[in-house]
């Protein structure tokens, strides 16, 4: 197994993107061994045949040696899980004898030869690429890019390369152990999945190489300093360097908005986007239910809210009491958590599932859209239901969380709403990702209380113009 091994980690929802990664890797690195670390399971009636894919093998979650697997999976949302498996998968490939291991995110496409990475791994043990290579001078770019990197990590872990050396394995085991315990999207507490951990790497592991070639890991977050050009011979360059790979992250909304903001009026980057969208269509996954993820629902079909996951992973007593958290029914974790949420969301008891203070450090920006479709009043309670999305430049996207800001008698507090299905919103905005854009919450009735909608996304709270005043 002494060849170069390259893996990606993904759920079935990103299989179309992964196929583009594999076809471009096969074009430029035909001798690399390609792997999928699958953070998912097949739905009923869907058949996934790895022999029909451009890869050498698939590693499933139960092959990674993770203890107490079901409870560990439950701790993570889909992004957290797909990043948390990277450390165990890296360690597995090194332990099985791979001489060099490279990770690439599934939404990356390779545009030219990557053999330089192989050569660098003969001299260095670890290779990282920073989000930015030079300072920005535009105020908005400083906020979006430089401050964004302070929140999400200096290095983009859509790429990492590791040699099978003493120092390389020591890093892999360290990263594996941290991700098994602390791979969460929790920016206020210093975590952003696998990335923030690697801010330590150049200090902890001095044989690390920082790859500063602007052609590697080009993306929306560095377009302000790495403009794309297409030469007469068809070759693509970034800031004058040969484009090695482009990271098409969140191209259905946030990524496209950022590219439009920093393209400088040039059209070349949108030629790449047009090509990528055509390849997505050609690689569409047939027969996969919309918004499928095997670990996104309880056994009775209820959506597992982020509040429930946060509560479960934070309390050892809950983990000991509910050893099978995905199972619904009498005496289950979801029954318990839902009952606690009903009591705590109006502030009458200690909020177990999640507290809005988690978002206290987020700044507030415009950009949300939503509505209170249904409001039911009783003598003591207000039940608020509706929908909320992020909306900018004609594009809609789901938020990470929907919050209600309750303002009454000069005081203010926030609560986190439960997410619900709104397929009508997805149809209206022609975006399947918006299916879970509904929300519902029960709060204590107080006359004159003003209720605002806020949406959390990547360290910001986006405010909706819609408000409701309790009579």
C-alpha positions as CSV (number, residue, x, y, z in Angstrom):
1,X,0.0,0.0,0.0
2,X,3.0,2.3,-0.5
3,X,1.4,4.5,-3.1
4,X,-0.1,8.0,-2.8
5,X,-3.6,7.8,-1.4
6,X,-6.1,10.5,-1.7
7,X,-9.5,10.5,0.1
8,X,-12.5,12.7,0.5
9,X,-15.3,12.5,3.1
10,X,-18.9,13.1,2.2
11,X,-22.5,12.1,2.6
12,X,-24.6,10.9,-0.4
13,X,-25.9,14.5,-0.8
14,X,-22.4,15.5,-2.0
15,X,-21.8,12.4,-4.2
16,X,-22.3,14.6,-7.3
17,X,-19.6,16.9,-6.2
18,X,-17.3,14.0,-5.2
19,X,-17.7,12.5,-8.7
20,X,-16.3,15.8,-10.2
21,X,-13.4,15.6,-7.8
22,X,-12.7,12.0,-8.8
23,X,-13.0,12.6,-12.6
24,X,-10.6,15.6,-12.4
25,X,-8.2,13.7,-10.2
26,X,-8.2,10.7,-12.6
27,X,-7.3,13.1,-15.4
28,X,-4.3,14.7,-13.7
29,X,-3.2,12.1,-11.1
30,X,-4.1,8.7,-12.7
31,X,-1.8,6.7,-10.4
32,X,-3.2,7.9,-7.1
33,X,-5.4,5.6,-5.0
34,X,-8.7,7.3,-4.4
35,X,-11.0,6.7,-1.5
36,X,-14.4,7.8,-0.2
37,X,-14.9,8.0,3.6
38,X,-18.7,7.7,3.6
39,X,-20.4,9.6,6.4
40,X,-23.8,8.2,5.5
41,X,-25.9,5.1,5.0
42,X,-28.1,4.2,2.0
43,X,-31.9,4.9,2.2
44,X,-34.3,2.1,1.4
45,X,-34.4,1.4,-2.3
46,X,-31.2,3.3,-3.2
47,X,-28.2,1.3,-4.4
48,X,-24.7,2.7,-4.2
49,X,-22.2,0.6,-6.3
50,X,-18.6,1.7,-5.6
51,X,-17.4,-0.3,-8.6
52,X,-19.2,2.1,-10.8
53,X,-17.4,5.1,-9.3
54,X,-13.9,6.4,-10.2
55,X,-12.5,5.3,-6.9
56,X,-10.5,2.4,-5.5
57,X,-12.5,1.9,-2.3
58,X,-15.0,3.1,0.3
59,X,-14.5,3.2,4.0
60,X,-17.7,3.3,6.1
61,X,-18.1,4.7,9.6
62,X,-18.0,1.3,11.3
63,X,-14.6,0.6,9.8
64,X,-12.9,3.5,11.5
65,X,-12.5,2.0,14.9
66,X,-14.6,4.6,16.6
67,X,-15.9,3.5,20.0
68,X,-19.6,3.9,21.0
69,X,-20.3,4.8,17.3
70,X,-24.1,5.6,17.4
71,X,-23.8,8.0,20.3
72,X,-20.7,9.6,18.7
73,X,-22.5,10.1,15.4
74,X,-25.5,11.6,17.2
75,X,-23.3,14.3,18.7
76,X,-22.6,15.8,15.2
77,X,-24.6,17.5,12.5
78,X,-23.8,16.6,8.9
79,X,-20.9,19.1,8.4
80,X,-19.4,18.2,11.8
81,X,-19.6,14.5,11.1
82,X,-18.1,14.7,7.6
83,X,-15.1,16.7,9.0
84,X,-14.7,14.6,12.2
85,X,-14.0,11.4,10.3
86,X,-11.0,13.0,8.5
87,X,-8.6,12.3,11.4
88,X,-9.6,8.7,11.9
89,X,-9.5,8.1,8.1
90,X,-6.1,9.7,7.8
91,X,-4.7,7.6,10.6
92,X,-6.2,4.4,9.1
93,X,-4.6,4.9,5.7
94,X,-1.2,5.7,7.3
95,X,-1.5,2.6,9.6
96,X,-2.2,0.4,6.6
97,X,1.0,1.5,4.9
98,X,0.2,4.4,2.6
99,X,3.4,6.4,2.0
100,X,1.6,9.7,1.5
101,X,-2.0,10.7,2.2
102,X,-3.8,13.7,0.7
103,X,-7.2,14.9,1.6
104,X,-9.4,17.0,-0.7
105,X,-12.9,18.2,0.0
106,X,-15.6,16.7,-2.2
107,X,-16.5,20.2,-3.7
108,X,-13.0,20.7,-5.1
109,X,-12.1,20.3,-8.8
110,X,-8.5,19.7,-10.0
111,X,-7.4,21.7,-13.0
112,X,-3.7,20.7,-13.4
113,X,-0.9,18.5,-12.2
114,X,-0.5,18.0,-8.4
115,X,2.8,16.1,-8.4
116,X,4.5,19.0,-6.6
117,X,2.6,17.9,-3.5
118,X,4.2,14.5,-3.8
119,X,7.7,16.0,-4.0
120,X,7.1,18.3,-1.0
121,X,6.1,15.3,1.1
122,X,9.6,13.9,0.5
123,X,10.9,17.0,2.4
124,X,8.1,17.9,4.8
125,X,5.7,15.8,7.0
126,X,2.6,18.0,6.7
127,X,1.4,20.5,4.1
128,X,-1.3,23.1,4.7
129,X,-2.8,25.9,2.6
130,X,-3.9,29.2,4.2
131,X,-7.2,30.8,3.4
132,X,-5.3,34.0,2.6
133,X,-1.7,34.6,1.4
134,X,-1.5,38.4,1.7
135,X,-3.3,41.2,3.4
136,X,-6.5,42.8,2.0
137,X,-6.8,46.5,1.7
138,X,-10.6,46.7,1.1
139,X,-12.6,47.2,4.3
140,X,-15.3,44.6,3.4
141,X,-12.7,42.1,2.3
142,X,-10.9,42.5,5.6
143,X,-14.2,41.6,7.4
144,X,-15.2,38.8,5.1
145,X,-11.7,37.2,4.6
146,X,-9.2,38.1,7.3
147,X,-11.7,38.3,10.2
148,X,-13.5,35.3,8.7
149,X,-10.2,33.3,8.9
150,X,-9.8,34.4,12.6
151,X,-13.2,32.8,13.2
152,X,-12.9,29.7,11.0
153,X,-9.2,29.0,11.1
154,X,-6.1,30.3,9.3
155,X,-5.8,27.2,7.1
156,X,-8.4,25.7,4.9
157,X,-8.8,22.0,5.7
158,X,-10.4,21.3,2.4
159,X,-6.8,20.2,1.7
160,X,-4.1,18.6,3.8
161,X,-1.2,16.3,2.9
162,X,0.7,14.1,5.3
163,X,3.7,11.8,4.9
164,X,4.0,8.4,6.6
165,X,6.8,9.5,8.9
166,X,7.2,9.6,12.7
167,X,6.1,13.2,12.7
168,X,3.4,12.7,10.2
169,X,1.8,9.9,12.2
170,X,2.2,11.8,15.4
171,X,0.2,14.7,13.8
172,X,-2.4,12.3,12.4
173,X,-3.0,10.6,15.8
174,X,-3.2,14.0,17.6
175,X,-5.7,15.4,15.0
176,X,-7.7,12.2,15.1
177,X,-8.0,12.4,18.9
178,X,-9.0,16.0,18.9
179,X,-11.7,15.5,16.2
180,X,-13.1,12.5,18.0
181,X,-13.8,14.7,21.0
182,X,-14.1,18.3,19.7
183,X,-15.1,18.6,16.1
184,X,-18.0,21.0,16.5
185,X,-19.2,24.2,14.9
186,X,-18.9,26.4,18.0
187,X,-17.1,29.6,17.0
188,X,-17.9,31.5,20.2
189,X,-16.1,28.8,22.2
190,X,-13.1,28.7,19.8
191,X,-14.1,25.7,17.7
192,X,-14.9,25.4,14.0
193,X,-15.0,21.7,13.2
194,X,-11.5,20.4,12.1
195,X,-10.0,23.7,11.0
196,X,-9.3,25.7,14.2
197,X,-7.3,22.8,15.5
198,X,-4.8,23.2,12.7
199,X,-3.9,26.7,13.7
200,X,-1.7,24.9,16.2
201,X,0.0,22.6,13.7
202,X,3.0,24.8,12.6
203,X,4.0,25.2,16.2
204,X,3.2,21.7,17.5
205,X,4.8,20.1,14.4
206,X,7.7,22.2,13.1
207,X,8.2,20.0,10.0
208,X,5.0,21.5,8.5
209,X,5.2,23.3,5.2
210,X,2.8,26.2,4.4
211,X,2.1,26.0,0.7
212,X,1.9,29.6,-0.5
213,X,1.4,29.0,-4.2
214,X,-1.8,31.1,-5.2
215,X,-2.9,28.3,-7.6
216,X,-3.7,25.9,-4.7
217,X,-7.1,26.0,-3.0
218,X,-8.5,29.0,-4.8
219,X,-12.0,29.9,-3.5
220,X,-14.5,32.6,-2.8
221,X,-12.6,33.6,0.4
222,X,-9.4,34.6,-1.5
223,X,-10.8,35.8,-4.9
224,X,-10.1,39.4,-3.8
225,X,-6.4,38.6,-4.1
226,X,-6.4,35.7,-6.6
227,X,-8.2,36.8,-9.8
228,X,-8.9,34.0,-12.3
229,X,-7.7,34.4,-15.9
230,X,-8.1,32.1,-18.9
231,X,-5.2,32.2,-21.4
232,X,-5.5,31.9,-25.1
233,X,-4.3,28.2,-24.9
234,X,-7.2,27.5,-22.5
235,X,-5.0,27.2,-19.4
236,X,-6.5,28.7,-16.2
237,X,-4.5,30.9,-13.8
238,X,-5.1,32.4,-10.4
239,X,-3.1,35.6,-9.6
240,X,-0.8,34.6,-12.5
241,X,-0.1,31.1,-11.2
242,X,-1.3,27.9,-12.8
243,X,-4.6,27.0,-11.2
244,X,-4.1,23.7,-9.4
245,X,-7.5,23.2,-7.8
246,X,-10.6,25.4,-7.1
247,X,-12.8,25.0,-4.1
248,X,-16.4,25.4,-5.2
249,X,-17.8,25.8,-1.7
250,X,-21.5,26.8,-1.2
251,X,-21.9,27.8,-4.8
252,X,-25.7,27.8,-4.5
253,X,-25.6,30.9,-2.3
254,X,-22.9,32.3,-0.1
255,X,-20.0,31.2,-2.3
256,X,-21.6,32.7,-5.4
257,X,-22.4,36.0,-3.6
258,X,-18.7,36.3,-2.5
259,X,-17.4,35.5,-5.9
260,X,-19.7,38.2,-7.4
261,X,-18.5,40.6,-4.8
262,X,-14.8,40.0,-5.4
263,X,-14.6,39.1,-9.1
264,X,-13.8,42.7,-10.0
265,X,-16.2,42.6,-12.9
266,X,-14.2,39.8,-14.6
267,X,-16.2,36.9,-16.1
268,X,-13.6,34.2,-16.0
269,X,-14.5,32.8,-12.6
270,X,-18.1,32.5,-13.7
271,X,-16.9,30.5,-16.7
272,X,-15.6,28.0,-14.0
273,X,-18.9,28.2,-12.2
274,X,-20.8,27.5,-15.4
275,X,-18.5,24.5,-16.2
276,X,-18.9,23.2,-12.6
277,X,-22.7,23.5,-12.7
278,X,-22.8,21.5,-15.9
279,X,-20.7,18.8,-14.4
280,X,-23.0,18.7,-11.3
281,X,-25.9,18.1,-13.7
282,X,-24.0,15.4,-15.5
283,X,-23.1,13.7,-12.2
284,X,-26.5,14.0,-10.5
285,X,-27.3,11.2,-8.0
286,X,-30.3,9.2,-9.3
287,X,-32.8,7.8,-6.8
288,X,-31.5,9.7,-3.8
289,X,-34.3,11.3,-1.7
290,X,-34.1,15.1,-1.4
291,X,-32.0,16.3,1.6
292,X,-31.1,12.8,2.5
293,X,-28.8,12.1,5.4
294,X,-29.1,8.8,7.3
295,X,-28.4,10.5,10.7
296,X,-30.6,13.5,10.3
297,X,-33.8,12.1,11.8
298,X,-35.0,10.0,14.7
299,X,-36.4,6.5,14.0
300,X,-40.0,7.9,13.7
301,X,-39.0,10.5,11.1
302,X,-38.7,13.5,13.3
303,X,-35.9,15.9,12.4
304,X,-33.0,15.9,15.0
305,X,-32.6,19.5,15.9
306,X,-29.3,21.1,16.6
307,X,-30.6,21.9,20.1
308,X,-31.1,18.1,20.8
309,X,-27.6,17.2,19.6
310,X,-25.9,20.0,21.7
311,X,-27.8,18.9,24.8
312,X,-26.9,15.3,24.4
313,X,-23.2,15.8,23.8
314,X,-22.9,18.3,26.6
315,X,-24.4,16.1,29.4
316,X,-22.8,12.8,30.4
317,X,-25.9,12.0,32.4
318,X,-28.1,12.1,29.2
319,X,-25.5,10.0,27.3
320,X,-25.6,7.4,30.1
321,X,-29.4,7.4,30.4
322,X,-30.1,7.3,26.6
323,X,-27.7,4.8,25.0
324,X,-29.6,4.7,21.7
325,X,-30.4,8.3,21.0
326,X,-31.7,7.8,17.5
327,X,-34.6,5.6,18.7
328,X,-37.9,7.4,19.3
329,X,-40.8,6.3,21.4
330,X,-41.8,6.2,25.1
331,X,-38.8,6.7,27.4
332,X,-36.6,7.9,24.5
333,X,-34.2,10.8,24.4
334,X,-36.3,12.7,21.9
335,X,-39.4,12.4,24.2
336,X,-37.3,13.8,27.1
337,X,-35.6,16.6,25.1
338,X,-38.9,17.7,23.6
339,X,-40.5,17.9,27.0
340,X,-37.6,19.9,28.4
341,X,-37.7,22.3,25.3
342,X,-41.4,23.0,25.8
343,X,-40.7,24.0,29.4
344,X,-37.5,25.9,28.9
345,X,-38.1,27.9,25.7
346,X,-40.1,30.5,27.7
347,X,-37.5,30.7,30.4
348,X,-39.4,28.9,33.2
349,X,-36.7,26.3,33.7
350,X,-33.1,25.7,32.9
351,X,-32.8,25.4,29.1
352,X,-31.2,22.0,28.4
353,X,-31.3,21.6,24.6
354,X,-29.5,24.8,23.6
355,X,-29.2,28.4,24.9
356,X,-29.3,31.4,22.7
357,X,-26.3,32.8,24.6
358,X,-24.3,30.6,22.2
359,X,-24.9,33.3,19.6
360,X,-24.3,36.3,21.8
361,X,-20.9,37.1,20.2
362,X,-22.4,37.0,16.7
363,X,-22.7,40.4,15.0
364,X,-26.1,41.4,13.5
365,X,-26.5,42.1,9.8
366,X,-29.3,42.6,7.3
367,X,-30.0,39.8,4.9
368,X,-32.7,37.6,6.4
369,X,-36.2,36.9,5.0
370,X,-39.1,35.3,6.6
371,X,-42.6,35.5,7.9
372,X,-44.8,34.5,10.9
373,X,-47.4,32.4,9.0
374,X,-49.3,31.1,12.0
375,X,-49.6,32.6,15.5
376,X,-51.8,31.0,18.1
377,X,-52.6,32.8,21.3
378,X,-53.7,31.4,24.7
379,X,-54.0,33.1,28.0
380,X,-50.4,32.1,28.9
381,X,-48.6,31.2,25.7
382,X,-47.9,32.3,22.2
383,X,-47.2,29.6,19.5
384,X,-45.2,31.2,16.6
385,X,-44.7,29.3,13.3
386,X,-43.4,30.4,10.0
387,X,-40.4,30.3,7.7
388,X,-37.0,32.0,7.5
389,X,-34.2,32.0,5.0
390,X,-31.1,33.9,4.2
391,X,-31.7,36.0,1.1
392,X,-29.3,38.1,-0.9
393,X,-28.8,39.0,-4.5
394,X,-31.7,36.8,-5.6
395,X,-30.4,33.7,-3.9
396,X,-31.9,31.9,-0.9
397,X,-30.1,29.5,1.5
398,X,-30.9,27.9,4.9
399,X,-29.6,29.3,8.1
400,X,-27.8,27.3,10.7
401,X,-30.3,28.2,13.4
402,X,-33.4,30.4,13.7
403,X,-33.7,32.6,16.8
404,X,-36.5,34.7,18.1
405,X,-35.5,37.9,19.8
406,X,-38.2,38.8,22.5
407,X,-38.3,42.5,23.5
408,X,-40.7,43.7,26.2
409,X,-40.6,46.5,28.8
410,X,-37.1,47.5,27.9
411,X,-35.6,44.0,28.3
412,X,-34.5,41.6,25.6
413,X,-33.7,37.9,25.3
414,X,-33.3,35.3,22.6
415,X,-34.6,31.8,22.2
416,X,-33.8,29.2,19.6
417,X,-36.7,27.9,17.6
418,X,-37.2,24.3,16.4
419,X,-36.8,23.7,12.7
420,X,-39.7,22.3,10.7
421,X,-40.3,21.2,7.1
422,X,-41.5,23.8,4.6
423,X,-41.3,22.2,1.1
424,X,-43.4,25.1,-0.3
425,X,-40.5,27.4,0.4
426,X,-38.1,25.1,-1.3
427,X,-40.4,25.0,-4.4
428,X,-40.9,28.8,-4.3
429,X,-37.1,29.5,-4.3
430,X,-36.2,26.5,-6.4
431,X,-33.7,25.3,-3.9
432,X,-34.1,21.9,-2.2
433,X,-31.8,23.0,0.6
434,X,-34.6,25.2,1.8
435,X,-37.0,22.3,2.7
436,X,-36.1,22.7,6.4
437,X,-36.7,26.4,6.5
438,X,-39.7,26.3,8.8
439,X,-39.6,27.1,12.5
440,X,-41.9,26.9,15.5
441,X,-41.5,28.1,19.1
442,X,-43.7,28.4,22.2
443,X,-43.1,31.4,24.4
444,X,-44.7,33.0,27.4
445,X,-47.3,35.5,26.5
446,X,-46.6,39.1,27.5
447,X,-48.7,42.0,26.1
448,X,-46.7,44.3,23.9
449,X,-43.8,41.9,23.4
450,X,-42.1,42.5,20.1
451,X,-40.7,39.4,18.4
452,X,-38.0,39.6,15.8
453,X,-36.6,36.9,13.5
454,X,-32.8,36.3,13.5
455,X,-30.8,33.7,11.6
456,X,-27.4,32.4,12.5
457,X,-24.9,31.7,9.7
458,X,-21.1,31.5,9.8
459,X,-20.6,33.7,12.9
460,X,-23.3,36.3,12.0
461,X,-26.9,36.9,12.9
462,X,-29.0,38.0,9.9
463,X,-32.1,40.0,10.9
464,X,-35.4,39.7,9.0
465,X,-37.5,42.8,8.5
466,X,-40.6,40.8,9.7
467,X,-41.7,41.4,13.3
468,X,-44.7,40.4,15.4
469,X,-46.2,42.3,18.3
470,X,-48.1,40.3,20.9
471,X,-51.5,41.8,21.6
